[in-house]
């Protein structure tokens, strides 16, 4: 069997990244590959995904595993950015340096790029992906950024979670909300090591807007955390300031998509909250904090709306929810478009793993 090492952000508490790996693992195993994942929590990754897992700090193990592998897959997800920490790019791209040293073929699949604010970061990306069998990006802005740093032949594809099956969950009369803590600017510490710095003004604005949205639609609010150790506390802060009663949930990777699907409409700041809405063909109001969220909103047509993550932007939430309800067909059409683009990810994997 073909032996593949996957280098991404795997094993964390972020269910979005776990959904991306779930989609990639399905593609690889369908091609007869045995998968080893570089993971921040190898036992959890092995248990959740049924793969071999290598500790991300084990440099000797990485060198040996890459040398024994038939191929390395870099991605998917937003690995190619230097916004969250200056350590981000050296950390992720070091795996490709090992692959080049061991002459192991590699490809970057379904990656997101940006922001790339530093000259060093842009240089690392250009050199890091040099020699790839193929590079696919999940959105047009990522393609543009990768071409701007000097890469050629980058193909527009889709987030790897788009290829996951449509959730088999009936719509319920509720408004599902997936927020994330606010963070602005470049930080030295990785995001997972920072606390919730969401200003009270944003929490108050979200509580007022969700109360009004619940009133005008008649739908109760149900918060779904995609990173429970960060999102759940924020959800409870907002719920505590709402006049209407709200419920909260912190599902696992195996049931988060069904939890999102049990809705009439979704409000998502989390990118993969929006992907969950897309997979279930649920109308969605996205709260923009990054270009990837903006790009996803454009794919939803009349079934999607985009708001700024600001008190003024959040105030428009009730009208935005009213505007998208009933447009599930537009979301389903967006899902089909993105699944068609996902074929570019499949084509690169076929080239990487082919005879």
N, C-alpha and C positions, 0 to 999 in steps of 0.2 A: 504494500500500500504506500501511497505517496505520503511523506512526512512533511508537515507544514508547521512552522512556527508563526504565531500571530503576535505582533508587537503593537499594542494599543494601550488604552487606559482601561484595564480590566480588573475586576475584583473589588472595586470601590463600592461605596454606598449609593452611588449615582445610578439609578435604574435606566436612565437614558443610555449611558455607555454600555450597560449590560444588555439592553435591547439591541444595540448595534452589534455587539459580539454574538448575540443569539442569531441574528440574521446572517452574519458572516459564517458562523459555525455551520449553519444549515447548508449554505452554499458549498462549503468545503467538504462536508461529509457526503453530500449528494454526488460529489466528484470522486469519492472513494478515498479521501484523505484522512489520515489520523492527525489530530490537532494537538499541539502544545501551545498554551497561552502564557505569555509573560504577565504575571498577576501581582497585585499588591496584597492579595490574600489567597494564596494557592489552595488551601483546603476549601474555602468557600467557593472558589471558581470550579474546582473539581466536582464538588457536590452539586452545584447549581447547573453546570453545563455538561457534565459527563466527559470531560477532557483531561488530559494531563496538564499540569500547571507548574510553572517555574517561577520562583520568587524573583521579583524585579530587582532585588539587590544582589543576586547571585551572579556575579560577572563571570566566574569560571564556568558555571553551569550554562550561562548564555553562550559563551564562546563554543563550548562543546556541543550544545544543542543545535546552534546554527550550523556548525560544521557537519553534523549528522543529518540535518534537514535537507530535503529536496528543494524547498522554497521557503521564503519568508514573505508574509503578508503584513504590510504596514497599514494600519487603519482598522475600521473607519473611525469617524468622529473628528472633533475639532482639535487635532494634535498640532497643527501647523500654525501656531500663534505665539507671540511673546508678550501678550497683554497681561495674562494672569500671573506670570512670574518669569524673570530672566532665565530661570533654570529649566523652563518647560522644553524648549527646543533641544538643548544639549541632551537632556534626559531621554527624550523620545528618539531622536535621530541617531543616538549612539548605537542603537540596534542595527541600523542600516550600515553604519561604518563597519560593524563586525561582519555583516553579510558580505560586503564588498571584500573585506580582508580574507574571508573564507571562500570566496568565489561562489557564494550561494545566490541563485537568482532571487530577485525580490520585485514586488510591485506595491504601489500605494493605491488603495481601493476605498472609494467612498469617503475621502477625506474632506474636512473643512479647513479653510485657510483664513486667517485674519483674527485680530489685527497683527500686522508685521510692522512694528513701529521703528525698529532699529536696523541700521545697516548690517550689523552683525547677524541679526535674525534673518534678514533676507539672504545673506550669504550662506548661512547654515542650511536654509531650506534648499537653495539652488544646488549646493554641493551635496547635501544629504540625499536628494532624490536623483542625483546623477546616476545613470546606468539602470534605472528601473525598467522592467519589462513593459510597464504601462503605469499611467497615473490617471485616476478618475477622481473628480471632485463632486461634492453633493449639490452645489448650486453655482449659478453663473458668476457670482461675485468671487467665489473661491477660485474658479477658473481664471478670472481676470487677474487676481492677485498673484497666482502662481505663474501666469505668463509674464506678469510685470517683473518678477524677480529673475526671469531668464529661462524658465522651463518651456519646452516646446512639446506639442502633442498632447497636452492635457485635455481629457475628454469630460464633457458634462455628463454626469450620471445622477445619482440620488443617494440619499442617506440609506445605509444598509438595512435599517429597520423597516423601510418601505416594503421590502420583500416578505415580511412576516405575514402569516395568514390573517384574514379578516376575523376579528374577535367574534366568537359565537356568544353574544350577550345581548339580550333584549334591551331596547331603550326604556329607561325609567323617567318619570317626571321629576327630574332634578337638574340642577345646574352644577356641573363639576368644575372645580377651580383648582388649578395647579400653579402656585406662585413659587418664587425663589427669592432668597434674600438679595437685597440690593448690594452691588459692589461697583465701584467706579475707579478708574485709573489703574495703573500698573502697580503691582504689589510685589514685595520680596517673597512673601510666604505663598505657597500654593493655596488655592481657594478652599480646599478641605480643612486647612488649619486655621482659617479665619472665622471669627464669630459673625453673628448677624448684626450688620450695621445699618439695617433699613431704618430710615428716619421715621419718627412718629407721624410726621405730616403725611407720608405715603401710606402708613398703616391706617390712619384715620380716613384718608381719602378712599382707600380700598373698602373699608367697612361701610362707609356711607353709600358708595356706588353699588356694592353688592346687596345692601338692604333695598335700594331702589330697584335694582334689577330683579330681585326676588319678588318685590311687590308688583311690578308691571307685568311679569310673566306668570306669576303664581307658582314658580318653581322654587323649592327649598335649595339652599346652598350646601354642597358637599365638597369639602376640601380633600384632594388626593395628593399626597406627598410623593414626589419622584426621587427625593433624597431625604429620607426621613430624619437624619440627624441634623439637617439644616432647615428643611422646609416645614416640618411639623410645628416647630416652635413659632415660626412666622404665621402659619395658618391659625394657630391658637391665639396669637396676638390680635389678628384681624377679627376672628370669631368673637373674642371677648368684648370687642368694641361695637359689634353689630347688635341692632335691636332684635332682629329675627334670630331664631335658633338656627344653628348650623352644625353639621356633623363633620368629622374628620376621619381619614383613613391613611394608613401607612402600609400599602401592600408590598408584596415581593415581586421579583421579576416575572414569576410565572402567572400572576393574576392582575398585574397593574393595567394591562391593556383592556381586560374585561371590566375592571373598575371604572376606567374612563368611558368605556362604551356604554355603560349603564347611565345614560344621560340623554337629555334633549338638546343640550348645547354645552359647549366647553369654553371656559375662559382660561387661557394658558399663558404664563410667562415662560415656563419651562418649554424648550423647543420640542422635547419628546412628549410633552402633554399635547402639543399640537399635532405631532405625528400620530399619537393615539387617537385623536379626533379624526384625523384623515383616514386611518385604517378602518375605523368604524363608520365612516361617512357621517359624522356628526358636525353640524355647523360650529364654528369656532371663532372666538374673539381672541386675538393674540396681542400680548403686551410686549412691545418691542424694547429690547435692551441690547440687541446685537443684530448684525446684518442677516444672520441665518434665520432669525425669527421673521424679519421683514420679507425675506425671500419665500419662506413658507406661506406667509399670508397671501402673497400674490398668486400662489398656486391654487388657492381655494375659491377664487372667483367670488360670486355673490354669496357663497357660504362662509366667507371669511372676512374679518375686519382687523385692522391694526390700530392700536392705541399707543401713545407714549407712556412710559413708566414715569409719570409725574402726576402731581395732584390734579393739574388741569386735564391731562390726558385721561386719567382714570375716571374723572367726572363724566366722560362721554360713554362710559361702559353701558349704562342702561339702554341708551338709544342704539348702541352697536349690537347688543344682544338681540333687541327687537328686530333689527335690520337683517340679521343672518338666519334667524329661526325660519324654518321652512325651506331652506335652500340646501338640503342634504344632497340633492342630485348634483349640484355644482361641486360639492366636496368629493363625491364619488367620481366625477369626471377628473378632478385634480389627482385623485388617487391613481386612476388609470394612466394619466400622463406620467406621473412619477414612476410608476411600475414599469412603464415602457422605457423610461430613461435608465432604470436599474439594469437593463440589458447590457449597458456599457460596462458595469461592474462584472457581470457574468463573462463578457468577452475577454476582459483582461485576465480574469482567473483561468479561463480556458487556455489562453496563451501561456500563462505562467506554469500551469500544471499539465499542459498537453504533452503528447508523446514527442 
